Amino acid sequence: MTRAPTVAVLLATYNGASFLEEQLDSIARQDLPFIDVWASDDGSTDGTLEILDAWRARWCKGDFHVTAGPRQGYVENFRRMMAMKSVDGAYIAFSDQDDVWDPNKLSYAVKKLDEVQPRALAMYCGRTRLIGKDGAARGLSPLFSRQPDFGNAIVQSIAGGNTIVLNRAAFDLVHESCLRTSFVSHDWWCYQIISGAGGTIIYDPMPRVSYRQHGGNLIGENQGWVSRMKRLQALAYGRFADWNAVNVAALDRCRDLLDESGSQTLDGFKAARKGGSLQSLRSLWTHRIHRQTPVSDVALYLAAAFGRL
C-alpha cells in the first residue's frame, strides 16, 4: 500500500503562548494522516517553548522539530526555515502561531495543487476569515477576482502566508531563492518568485483559515477604511517605494530563476521606477503591471506619476 505524501508545516513562533495551543490543535485535526511540523522559535520567554515541547512529545502524524530562530524578526525566521536543506515533504505550508485552521485546510490545498501538471511550479493561497482575540468573527479578507500573475505580484501581495501551500517544485525554487536573498515578507516573496518563474498561482475564494487579529500580530487585517488609509499613508510617505526597492533588488539576485516573461516584467517595473511620470505610466501599461481592484490601480498609477514607485 502506497503511503500518503507528507505535508511539512513551517511554524514561526515568538511569545505566542496565548494562542499557540489552539493553532497546534487545529493542525493536529487536519484530515490528512502525515504532517511534519517544523517550529522555529525566535527567543520566546512566555512558555511557548514548553508548549512546543509538549506537542513534540505527543505528535503522532510524523516528525515534530523545534529549532532556534535567528532572532532577527519574523521575516528572517521564516526565511531561515525556507532555506533549510532538511525540510522534507511533498507539500510545504506556512503557519502563524495564533490562527485556527479548518480541518480540510491542507487537504483541499493538496487537492488543488495535484490538479496542476506534475513537476510544474504551483502555489495555493486564498482568503481568510478574520477573528478577534476572543475568536469572535470580524469579517473576511478582501476577495480578489483578477487572475494572479507576476504583473500583479510585483506590486501587490494578495494572500497571507497562513494560507499558502506549495508543491515540492515550487518550494525547491523558493528554497534556492532564500539562499541568495532576503525580502519584505515571505508570503509576498513566494507569490513573486513563483509567478515570475512561470508557476501556477491558485487563489481560493473560500476562507479556510481563521486569521486572528490582535495587538500582538505583526501583519493586521486588510479590509475597511482604516486599512485603506494605512495603505495610502504607505504610498504617501514612501514606504511602498521602500518595499519595492527591497523586492526589486531580491528579484535581481534571482533573475536566472525567472522565465523570459518574468524578466521582461521586472525590467519594465524597474524602468517605471526610474522614469519620468509619462514614461512610468507607459511602462506600467505596456508590461501589464497592475493591482487587483480599480481603486488600487488608480493608487498605483498615482504613485508612478508622483515618483513614489
ChimeraX attribute file (.defattr): number of C-alpha atoms within 10 A of each C-alpha:
attribute: neighborCount
match mode: 1-to-1
recipient: residues
	/A:1	3
	/A:2	4
	/A:3	7
	/A:4	10
	/A:5	14
	/A:6	18
	/A:7	26
	/A:8	24
	/A:9	23
	/A:10	22
	/A:11	22
	/A:12	24
	/A:13	26
	/A:14	23
	/A:15	18
	/A:16	22
	/A:17	20
	/A:18	13
	/A:19	16
	/A:20	21
	/A:21	18
	/A:22	16
	/A:23	18
	/A:24	22
	/A:25	13
	/A:26	17
	/A:27	21
	/A:28	20
	/A:29	14
	/A:30	18
	/A:31	14
	/A:32	19
	/A:33	16
	/A:34	18
	/A:35	24
	/A:36	21
	/A:37	26
	/A:38	21
	/A:39	25
	/A:40	24
	/A:41	23
	/A:42	20
	/A:43	16
	/A:44	17
	/A:45	12
	/A:46	13
	/A:47	13
	/A:48	21
	/A:49	22
	/A:50	13
	/A:51	15
	/A:52	21
	/A:53	14
	/A:54	10
	/A:55	16
	/A:56	17
	/A:57	9
	/A:58	9
	/A:59	15
	/A:60	14
	/A:61	15
	/A:62	15
	/A:63	13
	/A:64	20
	/A:65	16
	/A:66	15
	/A:67	13
	/A:68	13
	/A:69	23
	/A:70	17
	/A:71	13
	/A:72	10
	/A:73	13
	/A:74	21
	/A:75	15
	/A:76	21
	/A:77	23
	/A:78	26
	/A:79	22
	/A:80	17
	/A:81	23
	/A:82	23
	/A:83	18
	/A:84	13
	/A:85	10
	/A:86	8
	/A:87	18
	/A:88	16
	/A:89	18
	/A:90	15
	/A:91	23
	/A:92	26
	/A:93	24
	/A:94	23
	/A:95	26
	/A:96	24
	/A:97	24
	/A:98	24
	/A:99	23
	/A:100	27
	/A:101	27
	/A:102	15
	/A:103	17
	/A:104	16
	/A:105	20
	/A:106	25
	/A:107	15
	/A:108	15
	/A:109	24
	/A:110	22
	/A:111	11
	/A:112	15
	/A:113	23
	/A:114	13
	/A:115	9
	/A:116	17
	/A:117	10
	/A:118	12
	/A:119	11
	/A:120	14
	/A:121	23
	/A:122	26
	/A:123	29
	/A:124	24
	/A:125	25
	/A:126	26
	/A:127	24
	/A:128	26
	/A:129	21
	/A:130	23
	/A:131	21
	/A:132	15
	/A:133	15
	/A:134	9
	/A:135	14
	/A:136	11
	/A:137	14
	/A:138	15
	/A:139	14
	/A:140	18
	/A:141	21
	/A:142	18
	/A:143	19
	/A:144	17
	/A:145	10
	/A:146	12
	/A:147	12
	/A:148	19
	/A:149	21
	/A:150	27
	/A:151	24
	/A:152	20
	/A:153	23
	/A:154	26
	/A:155	22
	/A:156	20
	/A:157	19
	/A:158	23
	/A:159	23
	/A:160	23
	/A:161	22
	/A:162	25
	/A:163	27
	/A:164	22
	/A:165	28
	/A:166	27
	/A:167	25
	/A:168	21
	/A:169	19
	/A:170	24
	/A:171	26
	/A:172	16
	/A:173	16
	/A:174	22
	/A:175	19
	/A:176	16
	/A:177	23
	/A:178	23
	/A:179	13
	/A:180	12
	/A:181	16
	/A:182	20
	/A:183	21
	/A:184	16
	/A:185	19
	/A:186	22
	/A:187	21
	/A:188	20
	/A:189	23
	/A:190	23
	/A:191	29
	/A:192	25
	/A:193	25
	/A:194	28
	/A:195	26
	/A:196	27
	/A:197	22
	/A:198	19
	/A:199	22
	/A:200	21
	/A:201	23
	/A:202	19
	/A:203	22
	/A:204	19
	/A:205	15
	/A:206	12
	/A:207	20
	/A:208	23
	/A:209	22
	/A:210	25
	/A:211	29
	/A:212	27
	/A:213	20
	/A:214	15
	/A:215	10
	/A:216	12
	/A:217	13
	/A:218	9
	/A:219	11
	/A:220	14
	/A:221	22
	/A:222	18
	/A:223	14
	/A:224	11
	/A:225	9
	/A:226	11
	/A:227	13
	/A:228	13
	/A:229	11
	/A:230	12
	/A:231	16
	/A:232	17
	/A:233	13
	/A:234	16
	/A:235	19
	/A:236	14
	/A:237	11
	/A:238	16
	/A:239	16
	/A:240	20
	/A:241	20
	/A:242	16
	/A:243	16
	/A:244	22
	/A:245	17
	/A:246	14
	/A:247	22
	/A:248	19
	/A:249	15
	/A:250	20
	/A:251	26
	/A:252	15
	/A:253	14
	/A:254	17
	/A:255	19
	/A:256	11
	/A:257	20
	/A:258	21
	/A:259	15
	/A:260	14
	/A:261	15
	/A:262	24
	/A:263	19
	/A:264	14
	/A:265	21
	/A:266	23
	/A:267	16
	/A:268	21
	/A:269	24
	/A:270	19
	/A:271	16
	/A:272	25
	/A:273	24
	/A:274	13
	/A:275	17
	/A:276	15
	/A:277	18
	/A:278	11
	/A:279	16
	/A:280	25
	/A:281	20
	/A:282	18
	/A:283	22
	/A:284	22
	/A:285	14
	/A:286	11
	/A:287	17
	/A:288	16
	/A:289	25
	/A:290	23
	/A:291	24
	/A:292	20
	/A:293	13
	/A:294	10
	/A:295	9
	/A:296	16
	/A:297	14
	/A:298	13
	/A:299	16
	/A:300	22
	/A:301	22
	/A:302	16
	/A:303	22
	/A:304	25
	/A:305	19
	/A:306	12
	/A:307	17
	/A:308	20
	/A:309	25
